[in-house]
Amino acid sequence: MDVKKHRLPIAIALLAVVAAGTVVALVRRDAPDESMMVERTSPTRGLDRNAISAIEITRPGEETTRLEIRGDEMRITSPIGVPADASAVNQMLDRLVDIEIDSVAATKAQHHDRLEVSDPRAIHVKVFVGEDVAADLRVGAAKGRVTMLRSAGSDVVLGALGGLRHAFDKGLDELRDKRIFKLDDQAITRVTFESESGRFSFSRASGDDDFAPSPETKTIPGFDPGGVRARVLTLSRLRASSYAAGVSLEEAGLAQPKARVRLEGAGATHTLLLGDDAPNGIYAKVEGRDDVYVIPSATAQRFMPKATDFEAPPSPPGGDSSAELPAELLEQIQRQLQGR
């Protein structure tokens, strides 16, 4: 090939390529940023919190959980029908109506998977007002204080402030109401503890009276009713740390429980059964219910007391008892903590 002969055409071709590249670069430089053209508007703007009737949540690889809200009543209706945890549902409702958009993270579908807002990777959140779908969202990755958010059918990915992912990234167990008992402790007039440590029964005429050992309970030297009151208060507001789904009564040690606690009052009797150790506590069940719970080990141990647990604590050396907190004050502090 005669290079000299074709030098001019080659030079012209190279100049053409350089010119084309320059034009493309200039066009890209001067083209408007697509993200700047997207309106930073919450996809739930105008949504009335009190009008929301249901929320459906689908986490990747899991079946859909449907929550229904009827005033103050909040229930899981699918995949099972049980009461929902009111605090968890209220957190969702608050987050939905208060979504604040900080930025536009992407405008093209090619970025959805990386930001975890693609259909296979996102948490699907569908919000209903009556029978109508008011919002169909894809909740994605949390990047610092911002959660990636996309509306179904849109390529635009928004950066939403607040703990949006934390509110909706909850499994069925986390969304269930974990209250075991919700009783008026003042209405309880008799409590009985049975375990290998013994059987102890205490009664009172009314909530204004102190508990005293029942006739069948052996005399407890230096008996302090504060220990009974504190345990009754804990029992009346007892919550599980989790549910033990799929665990049989035999596996939980509840077919032959190692301890029982019976509460009586207001014409009703409630019996808590305690079983074997669970991975994160102790298995428990309420007589007459199917659910198996897990409660903290420290809490369960208080329901398997010894006689000495009901004795007044000894005074400090020198006889000065001012350093001890009265049982009434301890009970008041416990009420405040339980009410949180």
Secondary structure, 3 states (H helix, E strand, C coil): CCHHHHHHHHHHHHHHHHHHHHHHHHHHHHCCCHHHHCCCCCCCCCCCHHHCCEEEEECCCCCCEEEEEECCEEEEEECCCEEECHHHHHHHHHHHHCCEEEEEEECCHHHCCCCCCCCCCCEEEEEEECCEEEEEEEEEEEECCEEEEEECCCCCEEEEECCHHHHHCCCHHHHECCECCCCCHHHCCEEEEEECCEEEEEECCCCCCCCEECCCCCCCCCECCHHHHHHHHHHHCCECCEECCCCCHHHHCCCCCCEEEEEEECCEEEEEEEEEEECCEEEEEECCCCCCEEECHHHHHHCCCCHHHHECCCCCCCCCCCCCCCHHHHHHHHHHHHCC
